[in-house]
């Protein structure tokens, strides 16, 4: 199933906006700073993974049998946490 580029870009925008909010919050909460920055990093990695998946999937030499998502386990953890 191919996914529209607009949908992917919207997801990436949301992930990066969430990461930005975590970083902003970290600036005002020194006691939770490192935890919040870790969360921001996780959202940034999700955004990158989403883009990688889209471009790998839409490349002409894509092979579904060999496709492995680098952040698949992390994505599952995020879904389970939500």
Biopython code that builds the backbone (N, CA, C, O; Angstrom):
import numpy as np
from Bio.PDB.StructureBuilder import StructureBuilder

atoms = [
    (1, "UNK", "N", (0.846, -1.180, 0.000)),
    (1, "UNK", "CA", (0.000, 0.000, 0.000)),
    (1, "UNK", "C", (0.892, 1.245, 0.000)),
    (1, "UNK", "O", (1.727, 1.419, 0.887)),
    (2, "UNK", "N", (0.712, 2.079, -0.972)),
    (2, "UNK", "CA", (1.493, 3.320, -1.051)),
    (2, "UNK", "C", (0.772, 4.418, -0.290)),
    (2, "UNK", "O", (-0.455, 4.518, -0.319)),
    (3, "UNK", "N", (1.557, 5.235, 0.389)),
    (3, "UNK", "CA", (1.004, 6.313, 1.198)),
    (3, "UNK", "C", (1.357, 7.636, 0.543)),
    (3, "UNK", "O", (2.464, 7.816, 0.034)),
    (4, "UNK", "N", (0.421, 8.544, 0.561)),
    (4, "UNK", "CA", (0.625, 9.851, -0.041)),
    (4, "UNK", "C", (1.745, 10.617, 0.659)),
    (4, "UNK", "O", (1.882, 10.558, 1.881)),
    (5, "UNK", "N", (2.536, 11.330, -0.123)),
    (5, "UNK", "CA", (3.617, 12.146, 0.432)),
    (5, "UNK", "C", (3.099, 13.215, 1.374)),
    (5, "UNK", "O", (3.769, 13.569, 2.344)),
    (6, "UNK", "N", (1.891, 13.740, 1.091)),
    (6, "UNK", "CA", (1.311, 14.773, 1.959)),
    (6, "UNK", "C", (1.022, 14.223, 3.352)),
    (6, "UNK", "O", (1.217, 14.919, 4.349)),
    (7, "UNK", "N", (0.563, 12.990, 3.423)),
    (7, "UNK", "CA", (0.266, 12.365, 4.710)),
    (7, "UNK", "C", (1.562, 12.180, 5.497)),
    (7, "UNK", "O", (1.614, 12.449, 6.697)),
    (8, "UNK", "N", (2.604, 11.720, 4.810)),
    (8, "UNK", "CA", (3.896, 11.519, 5.465)),
    (8, "UNK", "C", (4.433, 12.844, 5.990)),
    (8, "UNK", "O", (4.898, 12.922, 7.127)),
    (9, "UNK", "N", (4.370, 13.880, 5.166)),
    (9, "UNK", "CA", (4.880, 15.183, 5.598)),
    (9, "UNK", "C", (4.091, 15.724, 6.789)),
    (9, "UNK", "O", (4.664, 16.361, 7.674)),
    (10, "UNK", "N", (2.801, 15.479, 6.817)),
    (10, "UNK", "CA", (2.001, 15.920, 7.964)),
    (10, "UNK", "C", (2.415, 15.177, 9.233)),
    (10, "UNK", "O", (2.522, 15.782, 10.300)),
    (11, "UNK", "N", (2.648, 13.872, 9.122)),
    (11, "UNK", "CA", (3.117, 13.094, 10.277)),
    (11, "UNK", "C", (4.469, 13.617, 10.757)),
    (11, "UNK", "O", (4.687, 13.780, 11.958)),
    (12, "UNK", "N", (5.376, 13.880, 9.813)),
    (12, "UNK", "CA", (6.705, 14.380, 10.158)),
    (12, "UNK", "C", (6.592, 15.733, 10.847)),
    (12, "UNK", "O", (7.278, 15.990, 11.836)),
    (13, "UNK", "N", (5.729, 16.595, 10.326)),
    (13, "UNK", "CA", (5.516, 17.915, 10.966)),
    (13, "UNK", "C", (5.040, 17.751, 12.406)),
    (13, "UNK", "O", (5.512, 18.442, 13.309)),
    (14, "UNK", "N", (4.108, 16.839, 12.609)),
    (14, "UNK", "CA", (3.575, 16.618, 13.965)),
    (14, "UNK", "C", (4.639, 16.050, 14.902)),
    (14, "UNK", "O", (4.759, 16.482, 16.048)),
    (15, "UNK", "N", (5.406, 15.085, 14.411)),
    (15, "UNK", "CA", (6.470, 14.510, 15.226)),
    (15, "UNK", "C", (7.494, 15.573, 15.621)),
    (15, "UNK", "O", (7.908, 15.642, 16.779)),
    (16, "UNK", "N", (7.894, 16.392, 14.669)),
    (16, "UNK", "CA", (8.896, 17.416, 14.960)),
    (16, "UNK", "C", (8.332, 18.514, 15.849)),
    (16, "UNK", "O", (9.059, 19.066, 16.675)),
    (17, "UNK", "N", (7.057, 18.842, 15.698)),
    (17, "UNK", "CA", (6.429, 19.825, 16.586)),
    (17, "UNK", "C", (6.391, 19.295, 18.018)),
    (17, "UNK", "O", (6.632, 20.037, 18.971)),
    (18, "UNK", "N", (6.086, 18.015, 18.158)),
    (18, "UNK", "CA", (6.076, 17.404, 19.490)),
    (18, "UNK", "C", (7.476, 17.433, 20.096)),
    (18, "UNK", "O", (7.635, 17.737, 21.278)),
    (19, "UNK", "N", (8.484, 17.121, 19.295)),
    (19, "UNK", "CA", (9.868, 17.164, 19.772)),
    (19, "UNK", "C", (10.233, 18.574, 20.213)),
    (19, "UNK", "O", (10.892, 18.759, 21.236)),
    (20, "UNK", "N", (9.809, 19.556, 19.450)),
    (20, "UNK", "CA", (10.090, 20.951, 19.789)),
    (20, "UNK", "C", (9.440, 21.341, 21.120)),
    (20, "UNK", "O", (10.048, 22.044, 21.927)),
    (21, "UNK", "N", (8.221, 20.890, 21.344)),
    (21, "UNK", "CA", (7.544, 21.186, 22.618)),
    (21, "UNK", "C", (8.286, 20.560, 23.798)),
    (21, "UNK", "O", (8.404, 21.173, 24.859)),
    (22, "UNK", "N", (8.780, 19.349, 23.610)),
    (22, "UNK", "CA", (9.562, 18.715, 24.677)),
    (22, "UNK", "C", (10.827, 19.518, 24.968)),
    (22, "UNK", "O", (11.202, 19.694, 26.127)),
    (23, "UNK", "N", (11.487, 20.006, 23.909)),
    (23, "UNK", "CA", (12.703, 20.797, 24.127)),
    (23, "UNK", "C", (12.390, 22.119, 24.827)),
    (23, "UNK", "O", (13.132, 22.547, 25.711)),
    (24, "UNK", "N", (11.307, 22.754, 24.436)),
    (24, "UNK", "CA", (10.909, 24.011, 25.082)),
    (24, "UNK", "C", (10.578, 23.787, 26.549)),
    (24, "UNK", "O", (10.953, 24.585, 27.408)),
    (25, "UNK", "N", (9.880, 22.707, 26.827)),
    (25, "UNK", "CA", (9.533, 22.393, 28.211)),
    (25, "UNK", "C", (10.796, 22.114, 29.017)),
    (25, "UNK", "O", (10.892, 22.510, 30.179)),
    (26, "UNK", "N", (11.756, 21.437, 28.411)),
    (26, "UNK", "CA", (13.017, 21.134, 29.103)),
    (26, "UNK", "C", (13.740, 22.410, 29.519)),
    (26, "UNK", "O", (14.425, 22.428, 30.542)),
    (27, "UNK", "N", (13.597, 23.459, 28.748)),
    (27, "UNK", "CA", (14.259, 24.724, 29.072)),
    (27, "UNK", "C", (13.707, 25.335, 30.362)),
    (27, "UNK", "O", (14.412, 26.063, 31.060)),
    (28, "UNK", "N", (12.455, 25.038, 30.671)),
    (28, "UNK", "CA", (11.831, 25.627, 31.856)),
    (28, "UNK", "C", (11.687, 24.658, 33.030)),
    (28, "UNK", "O", (11.207, 25.046, 34.095)),
    (29, "UNK", "N", (12.090, 23.426, 32.849)),
    (29, "UNK", "CA", (12.005, 22.420, 33.919)),
    (29, "UNK", "C", (13.350, 21.738, 34.089)),
    (29, "UNK", "O", (13.560, 20.643, 33.566)),
    (30, "UNK", "N", (14.252, 22.363, 34.802)),
    (30, "UNK", "CA", (15.605, 21.812, 34.919)),
    (30, "UNK", "C", (15.664, 20.427, 35.574)),
    (30, "UNK", "O", (16.558, 19.639, 35.265)),
    (31, "UNK", "N", (14.741, 20.129, 36.457)),
    (31, "UNK", "CA", (14.774, 18.825, 37.122)),
    (31, "UNK", "C", (14.393, 17.686, 36.172)),
    (31, "UNK", "O", (14.874, 16.564, 36.337)),
    (32, "UNK", "N", (13.554, 17.952, 35.199)),
    (32, "UNK", "CA", (13.142, 16.935, 34.241)),
    (32, "UNK", "C", (13.838, 17.097, 32.894)),
    (32, "UNK", "O", (13.468, 16.434, 31.925)),
    (33, "UNK", "N", (14.826, 17.959, 32.822)),
    (33, "UNK", "CA", (15.455, 18.326, 31.563)),
    (33, "UNK", "C", (15.887, 17.123, 30.729)),
    (33, "UNK", "O", (15.528, 17.029, 29.556)),
    (34, "UNK", "N", (16.646, 16.210, 31.312)),
    (34, "UNK", "CA", (17.202, 15.102, 30.535)),
    (34, "UNK", "C", (16.127, 14.132, 30.066)),
    (34, "UNK", "O", (16.206, 13.603, 28.957)),
    (35, "UNK", "N", (15.150, 13.904, 30.884)),
    (35, "UNK", "CA", (14.046, 13.041, 30.475)),
    (35, "UNK", "C", (13.278, 13.656, 29.302)),
    (35, "UNK", "O", (12.924, 12.964, 28.348)),
    (36, "UNK", "N", (13.031, 14.944, 29.388)),
    (36, "UNK", "CA", (12.312, 15.628, 28.316)),
    (36, "UNK", "C", (13.127, 15.667, 27.027)),
    (36, "UNK", "O", (12.572, 15.525, 25.938)),
    (37, "UNK", "N", (14.424, 15.858, 27.145)),
    (37, "UNK", "CA", (15.280, 15.869, 25.959)),
    (37, "UNK", "C", (15.351, 14.480, 25.314)),
    (37, "UNK", "O", (15.448, 14.361, 24.092)),
    (38, "UNK", "N", (15.303, 13.441, 26.136)),
    (38, "UNK", "CA", (15.252, 12.082, 25.584)),
    (38, "UNK", "C", (13.969, 11.866, 24.791)),
    (38, "UNK", "O", (13.988, 11.271, 23.714)),
    (39, "UNK", "N", (12.866, 12.350, 25.326)),
    (39, "UNK", "CA", (11.593, 12.246, 24.611)),
    (39, "UNK", "C", (11.649, 13.011, 23.286)),
    (39, "UNK", "O", (11.160, 12.530, 22.263)),
    (40, "UNK", "N", (12.243, 14.191, 23.314)),
    (40, "UNK", "CA", (12.377, 14.983, 22.085)),
    (40, "UNK", "C", (13.186, 14.208, 21.047)),
    (40, "UNK", "O", (12.842, 14.198, 19.865)),
    (41, "UNK", "N", (14.250, 13.568, 21.490)),
    (41, "UNK", "CA", (15.090, 12.788, 20.580)),
    (41, "UNK", "C", (14.307, 11.617, 19.986)),
    (41, "UNK", "O", (14.470, 11.298, 18.808)),
    (42, "UNK", "N", (13.475, 10.988, 20.779)),
    (42, "UNK", "CA", (12.663, 9.869, 20.282)),
    (42, "UNK", "C", (11.706, 10.338, 19.196)),
    (42, "UNK", "O", (11.543, 9.659, 18.182)),
    (43, "UNK", "N", (11.074, 11.488, 19.394)),
    (43, "UNK", "CA", (10.153, 12.019, 18.388)),
    (43, "UNK", "C", (10.904, 12.410, 17.115)),
    (43, "UNK", "O", (10.389, 12.228, 16.012)),
    (44, "UNK", "N", (12.101, 12.940, 17.262)),
    (44, "UNK", "CA", (12.913, 13.265, 16.089)),
    (44, "UNK", "C", (13.273, 12.003, 15.308)),
    (44, "UNK", "O", (13.233, 11.992, 14.077)),
    (45, "UNK", "N", (13.624, 10.945, 16.033)),
    (45, "UNK", "CA", (13.950, 9.682, 15.362)),
    (45, "UNK", "C", (12.735, 9.108, 14.638)),
    (45, "UNK", "O", (12.871, 8.538, 13.555)),
    (46, "UNK", "N", (11.561, 9.253, 15.221)),
    (46, "UNK", "CA", (10.338, 8.795, 14.551)),
    (46, "UNK", "C", (10.110, 9.563, 13.255)),
    (46, "UNK", "O", (9.710, 8.978, 12.248)),
    (47, "UNK", "N", (10.361, 10.861, 13.274)),
    (47, "UNK", "CA", (10.200, 11.672, 12.065)),
    (47, "UNK", "C", (11.162, 11.204, 10.981)),
    (47, "UNK", "O", (10.773, 11.063, 9.822)),
    (48, "UNK", "N", (12.400, 10.967, 11.349)),
    (48, "UNK", "CA", (13.397, 10.504, 10.378)),
    (48, "UNK", "C", (13.009, 9.122, 9.851)),
    (48, "UNK", "O", (13.113, 8.869, 8.651)),
    (49, "UNK", "N", (12.569, 8.240, 10.721)),
    (49, "UNK", "CA", (12.173, 6.889, 10.304)),
    (49, "UNK", "C", (11.004, 6.942, 9.327)),
    (49, "UNK", "O", (10.952, 6.180, 8.362)),
    (50, "UNK", "N", (10.085, 7.836, 9.584)),
    (50, "UNK", "CA", (8.921, 7.981, 8.707)),
    (50, "UNK", "C", (9.372, 8.402, 7.305)),
    (50, "UNK", "O", (8.900, 7.859, 6.306)),
    (51, "UNK", "N", (10.278, 9.363, 7.241)),
    (51, "UNK", "CA", (10.796, 9.809, 5.951)),
    (51, "UNK", "C", (11.601, 8.713, 5.257)),
    (51, "UNK", "O", (11.470, 8.507, 4.050)),
    (52, "UNK", "N", (12.433, 8.012, 6.025)),
    (52, "UNK", "CA", (13.219, 6.921, 5.441)),
    (52, "UNK", "C", (12.315, 5.845, 4.863)),
    (52, "UNK", "O", (12.546, 5.357, 3.757)),
    (53, "UNK", "N", (11.294, 5.479, 5.610)),
    (53, "UNK", "CA", (10.362, 4.458, 5.134)),
    (53, "UNK", "C", (9.687, 4.903, 3.842)),
    (53, "UNK", "O", (9.562, 4.122, 2.898)),
    (54, "UNK", "N", (9.257, 6.151, 3.806)),
    (54, "UNK", "CA", (8.566, 6.656, 2.624)),
    (54, "UNK", "C", (9.481, 6.620, 1.405)),
    (54, "UNK", "O", (9.086, 6.128, 0.348)),
    (55, "UNK", "N", (10.698, 7.136, 1.543)),
    (55, "UNK", "CA", (11.586, 7.190, 0.397)),
    (55, "UNK", "C", (12.117, 5.809, 0.009)),
    (55, "UNK", "O", (12.323, 5.547, -1.176)),
    (56, "UNK", "N", (12.340, 4.937, 0.963)),
    (56, "UNK", "CA", (12.760, 3.578, 0.634)),
    (56, "UNK", "C", (11.639, 2.811, -0.064)),
    (56, "UNK", "O", (11.880, 2.074, -1.020)),
    (57, "UNK", "N", (10.426, 2.992, 0.419)),
    (57, "UNK", "CA", (9.276, 2.287, -0.127)),
    (57, "UNK", "C", (8.967, 2.762, -1.541)),
    (57, "UNK", "O", (8.558, 1.966, -2.385)),
    (58, "UNK", "N", (9.157, 4.046, -1.807)),
    (58, "UNK", "CA", (8.833, 4.609, -3.112)),
    (58, "UNK", "C", (10.008, 4.608, -4.079)),
    (58, "UNK", "O", (9.898, 5.127, -5.189)),
    (59, "UNK", "N", (11.127, 4.033, -3.668)),
    (59, "UNK", "CA", (12.268, 3.966, -4.582)),
    (59, "UNK", "C", (12.034, 2.856, -5.602)),
    (59, "UNK", "O", (11.351, 1.876, -5.304)),
    (60, "UNK", "N", (12.592, 2.999, -6.794)),
    (60, "UNK", "CA", (12.355, 1.994, -7.843)),
    (60, "UNK", "C", (12.925, 0.614, -7.517)),
    (60, "UNK", "O", (12.429, -0.384, -8.040)),
    (61, "UNK", "N", (13.945, 0.529, -6.674)),
    (61, "UNK", "CA", (14.550, -0.766, -6.371)),
    (61, "UNK", "C", (14.065, -1.344, -5.035)),
    (61, "UNK", "O", (14.756, -2.168, -4.436)),
    (62, "UNK", "N", (12.896, -0.924, -4.566)),
    (62, "UNK", "CA", (12.335, -1.405, -3.302)),
    (62, "UNK", "C", (11.945, -2.874, -3.425)),
    (62, "UNK", "O", (11.309, -3.274, -4.401)),
    (63, "UNK", "N", (12.323, -3.664, -2.445)),
    (63, "UNK", "CA", (11.971, -5.081, -2.407)),
    (63, "UNK", "C", (11.288, -5.344, -1.073)),
    (63, "UNK", "O", (11.926, -5.264, -0.023)),
    (64, "UNK", "N", (9.995, -5.658, -1.105)),
    (64, "UNK", "CA", (9.221, -5.812, 0.129)),
    (64, "UNK", "C", (9.762, -6.906, 1.028)),
    (64, "UNK", "O", (9.670, -6.791, 2.250)),
    (65, "UNK", "N", (10.319, -7.958, 0.465)),
    (65, "UNK", "CA", (10.815, -9.066, 1.283)),
    (65, "UNK", "C", (12.039, -8.663, 2.102)),
    (65, "UNK", "O", (12.264, -9.201, 3.186)),
    (66, "UNK", "N", (12.826, -7.722, 1.592)),
    (66, "UNK", "CA", (14.044, -7.327, 2.285)),
    (66, "UNK", "C", (13.848, -6.088, 3.148)),
    (66, "UNK", "O", (14.776, -5.665, 3.837)),
    (67, "UNK", "N", (12.666, -5.506, 3.121)),
    (67, "UNK", "CA", (12.425, -4.251, 3.837)),
    (67, "UNK", "C", (12.444, -4.457, 5.354)),
    (67, "UNK", "O", (11.689, -5.262, 5.899)),
    (68, "UNK", "N", (13.314, -3.720, 6.010)),
    (68, "UNK", "CA", (13.406, -3.747, 7.469)),
    (68, "UNK", "C", (13.407, -2.306, 7.945)),
    (68, "UNK", "O", (14.216, -1.499, 7.487)),
    (69, "UNK", "N", (12.509, -1.980, 8.858)),
    (69, "UNK", "CA", (12.445, -0.623, 9.380)),
    (69, "UNK", "C", (13.420, -0.492, 10.542)),
    (69, "UNK", "O", (13.334, -1.262, 11.498)),
    (70, "UNK", "N", (14.359, 0.480, 10.484)),
    (70, "UNK", "CA", (15.375, 0.593, 11.530)),
    (70, "UNK", "C", (14.801, 0.925, 12.901)),
    (70, "UNK", "O", (15.383, 0.557, 13.921)),
    (71, "UNK", "N", (13.675, 1.611, 12.936)),
    (71, "UNK", "CA", (13.113, 2.007, 14.218)),
    (71, "UNK", "C", (11.791, 1.295, 14.502)),
    (71, "UNK", "O", (10.964, 1.803, 15.260)),
    (72, "UNK", "N", (11.588, 0.132, 13.903)),
    (72, "UNK", "CA", (10.319, -0.568, 14.053)),
    (72, "UNK", "C", (10.016, -0.885, 15.510)),
    (72, "UNK", "O", (8.882, -0.704, 15.954)),
    (73, "UNK", "N", (11.002, -1.352, 16.261)),
    (73, "UNK", "CA", (10.756, -1.685, 17.661)),
    (73, "UNK", "C", (10.402, -0.455, 18.462)),
    (73, "UNK", "O", (9.510, -0.499, 19.309)),
    (74, "UNK", "N", (11.085, 0.638, 18.207)),
    (74, "UNK", "CA", (10.799, 1.865, 18.936)),
    (74, "UNK", "C", (9.403, 2.372, 18.614)),
    (74, "UNK", "O", (8.702, 2.874, 19.493)),
    (75, "UNK", "N", (8.998, 2.241, 17.355)),
    (75, "UNK", "CA", (7.683, 2.683, 16.964)),
    (75, "UNK", "C", (6.629, 1.892, 17.701)),
    (75, "UNK", "O", (5.623, 2.454, 18.133)),
    (76, "UNK", "N", (6.841, 0.590, 17.852)),
    (76, "UNK", "CA", (5.899, -0.254, 18.581)),
    (76, "UNK", "C", (5.815, 0.178, 20.046)),
    (76, "UNK", "O", (4.731, 0.191, 20.630)),
    (77, "UNK", "N", (6.945, 0.529, 20.630)),
    (77, "UNK", "CA", (6.961, 0.992, 22.021)),
    (77, "UNK", "C", (6.167, 2.288, 22.170)),
    (77, "UNK", "O", (5.433, 2.465, 23.142)),
    (78, "UNK", "N", (6.319, 3.192, 21.202)),
    (78, "UNK", "CA", (5.607, 4.468, 21.269)),
    (78, "UNK", "C", (4.100, 4.246, 21.157)),
    (78, "UNK", "O", (3.323, 4.890, 21.863)),
    (79, "UNK", "N", (3.691, 3.348, 20.283)),
    (79, "UNK", "CA", (2.269, 3.063, 20.127)),
    (79, "UNK", "C", (1.727, 2.430, 21.394)),
    (79, "UNK", "O", (0.626, 2.761, 21.834)),
    (80, "UNK", "N", (2.493, 1.521, 21.984)),
    (80, "UNK", "CA", (2.053, 0.871, 23.215)),
    (80, "UNK", "C", (1.958, 1.862, 24.365)),
    (80, "UNK", "O", (1.082, 1.736, 25.221)),
    (81, "UNK", "N", (2.856, 2.852, 24.393)),
    (81, "UNK", "CA", (2.850, 3.835, 25.465)),
    (81, "UNK", "C", (1.682, 4.813, 25.334)),
    (81, "UNK", "O", (1.222, 5.373, 26.329)),
    (82, "UNK", "N", (1.210, 5.014, 24.117)),
    (82, "UNK", "CA", (0.128, 5.986, 23.871)),
    (82, "UNK", "C", (-1.176, 5.429, 24.247)),
    (82, "UNK", "O", (-2.198, 6.102, 24.110)),
]
sb = StructureBuilder()
sb.init_structure("model")
sb.init_model(0)
sb.init_chain("A")
sb.init_seg("    ")
for serial, (resi, resn, name, xyz) in enumerate(atoms, 1):
    if name == "N":
        sb.init_residue(resn, " ", resi, " ")
    sb.init_atom(name, np.array(xyz, "f"), 0.0, 1.0, " ", f" {name:<3s}", serial, name[0])
structure = sb.get_structure()
